[in-house]
Amino acid sequence: MESTVLTAHNREQFGTRAATALRLEGGLLATVVGAGKPTQVITLDQREFDAAIRKGFRVFELELAGDKQQVIIQEAQWDALGDHLNQVDFLRDPDGSIWAAREAAKEVVEED
């Protein structure tokens, strides 16, 4: 399971205007949930995330204020036409067990 590092920043402002402003600046809205920890609302660099996805990465190390945590994509939300990514929701996967279970399930389905 390969991963890549993405730099994240805490989001301080909320609402439609703040979200629109962040997107215009090249930001991607994101949340991080799971592992019994509180939800984190963050911003990523849209270009950095797009480049990682194009290279095939699905497991990420989010670096936030010097702390790294391993996450996987839980859900991606697109605009009404499906052209632009509006938000990504990540699931914490500190030991890689969720990713391993997903891959094992895919192998079973592909065998049938």
N, C-alpha and C positions, 0 to 999 in steps of 0.2 A: 504494500500500500504506500504509494508515493504521495507526498504532500508538498505544498509550497507555502511560503510565508506571505501573508497579506497584512499590511499596516492598517489598523483601525483607529478611529477617534470616537470618543464619547460624544453623543449628540446632546446638546444643551437646550436647543429650541425645538418646539414641536408645533404641529399644525400644518395646514395646507401651504401657507405662504413660506414658512421656514423650509418645508420639504421641497417646494418648487425652487427656492433660492439655492438650496444645496445641490439639486440636480443640475441647475444651470451652471454651477461652478464645477461640474464634473464629479459630483459625489453620488454614491449609491447608498440608499437607506437600507439598514439591515438590523436584525435582532438576533440575539443569541439566547437560547433557552436550554433547559435540561440539566441533568446531573445534580438535582436538588439545590441549585443555586438560583438567585433571583435573575429575572430577565434583564439583559443588557441591551440598550438601544444605542446603536453605533452608526458610523458612516465609514464607507470604504471609498477608495478611488475607483471610479467606474472603469477606466482604461486598464488598470492593474487587474481587476477582477475579470474583465472580458478576455484579456490576454491569457490568464490562467485557465479559463474555461476552454479557450481555443486549443490550448496545449494538452487538454484532456484531464486536467486535475479535477477531482471531486472531493478530495480531503484537503483541508487547509489548516495552517497554523495561523491563528489570528494574534497579532502582536498589538497589545493595547496597554499603553503606559508602562512599557518594559516587561509586561507579563505576557506569556504565550499560552494559548489554549488550543487544543485540537478540536476541530469542528467538521461537520459534514453538512451539505445542503439539505434542508428539510423541505423548503418550498420556495419557488420563485414566482413573483407576481409581475405580470406584464401589463402594459397599457391596453386599452380597448381593442386596438388593431393588432396587438401582438408584436409590435415593432421594437418597443423600448422596454427595458427592464426597469420596473419601478421600485421593487424591494426584494430582498432575499432574507429568508429566515434560516438560521443555522441551528443545528442541534449539537450540543457539546458531546464529544466522544473521546474522553480522556485516555482510554485504554485501547481504542480501536475495535471494541467488541461489536458495536452497532454496525459499523462498516463491514466487518467480517460476516456478520449474520446476513446482511443484505446480499453480499456476494455469494454466500452459500445458497441462499434461496434462489438466486438467479440461475445458478448451476443446476439445481434440481429441476427448475422449470424448463431449462433448455434441453435437458436430457429426455424429457417426456415428449 
